[in-house]
Amino acid sequence: MLWISDLLTAVVALLHIYFLVLEMFLWDKPFGRKVFGLNAEFAAQSKNLAANQGLYNGFLAAGLIWGLTLGPGGMHIKIFFLSCVIIAGVFGALTVNRKIFFIQALPAILAFVLLLLV
């Protein structure tokens, strides 16, 4: 079951790398605006805020990857960073858009639960 948890944790890390790219580099580009449903004016005005948010997503991905590279010894690191992702996903779902729960929090919850069952 550890390999399934690690696979889901890797998926969560990859998602956060994707979020980093979207928020830091594509926020005001056509693809980024389409993904987030933004108009050009708002995207330009909020570009720096989005880049900051993207950087945080990168830190979450880095922490998850760090935990994965440590094998079984990284369990506590994975628990911490998956918890951070879950909290961020729930907060985003409550304050921005419910879809965030399913895209960000739910995969992390599944990985977290499986990790605890190991």
N, C-alpha and C positions, 0 to 999 in steps of 0.2 A: 504493500500500500504506500510505502514511502516514495516509490518511483512515480506513482500517480500524483501524489502531493507535490513532488518536485517538478513534475511536468506542468501542473497547474500553476505553480509558483513561477516557473519560467514563462508561461503564457502571460501572467500578470506583469512580469518584468518587461516583456516585449511590448505589451500594451502601453506601459508607461514610457517606454522609449518612443513609441509611436505618438503618444500625447506630447512628449517633449518636442518632437519634430513639428507636429502640427502647431503648437503654441509658440515655439521660439522662431520658426522659420517660415511657416506657411499661413500664419494667422491672417495676414492682410492680402494674401494671394487668392486667386479664384477658388482653388480647391479648399483652402482653409476656411474661407468665407462660406462656402457651400456646406462644409461639414458642420460648422457652428451656426449656420443661418444668420450671418452677419451682413450688414450693408457695408460698402466701402468706407463710408465716413466713420462709422463706429469702429470698424476694424483698425483704421489708421489712428484714431484717438486712443484706443485701448491696447495698442501693440506692445508697449512696454510692460503693462500689467500682465498681459498674456505670456510674454517672454519670461517674466519672473515666475509665473505659475508653471511654465514648462520646465524651468530649471528645478523646481521642487519635484516635479514628476521624475526628472532624471535622477535626483537623489534617492527617490523611492526605488527606482529600477536598480540603481547601483547597490543599494542595501540588500535587495532581494538576490541579486547576482552574487554578492559577497557571501550571503548565507548559503546559497547553493554550492559555491565552490568549496565550502568547508565540509561538505558531506554531512554525516550525522552530527558532527560537532557544531554545525551552523543552525541547529534547531531553534535556539533562543533568538538568534538574529532574524531568522525567517518569521518567527512568531511576532517579534516586534514590528518588522516592516510590513507584514501582512495586516497587522492591527492598524497601523497608520493608514494603509490603503483603504481598509474597511471604514475607518472613521471618516476619512476624506470623501469616500464614495457616498456614505450615508448623509454627510453634511451637504454635499453637492446635490444629492437627490432632494433634500428638504429645502434647499435655498435657491437652486437654479433650475433643475429639470429632473423629473423622476427617472428618465432613461439612464442617468448617471449611475443609479443603483445597479441596474442590470449590466451595464458596460464595465463599471469599475469595481463596485463593492461585491457583487455576487461571485465573480470568479475568485476573488480573494477570500471570501467566506468559505467557499468550497475547498480551496487549498488549505486554509487554516484548520477547518474541521478535520480534514483527512490527516493533516500533520499531527493534530492532537490525538488521533486514533492510533497512531503508529506506536 
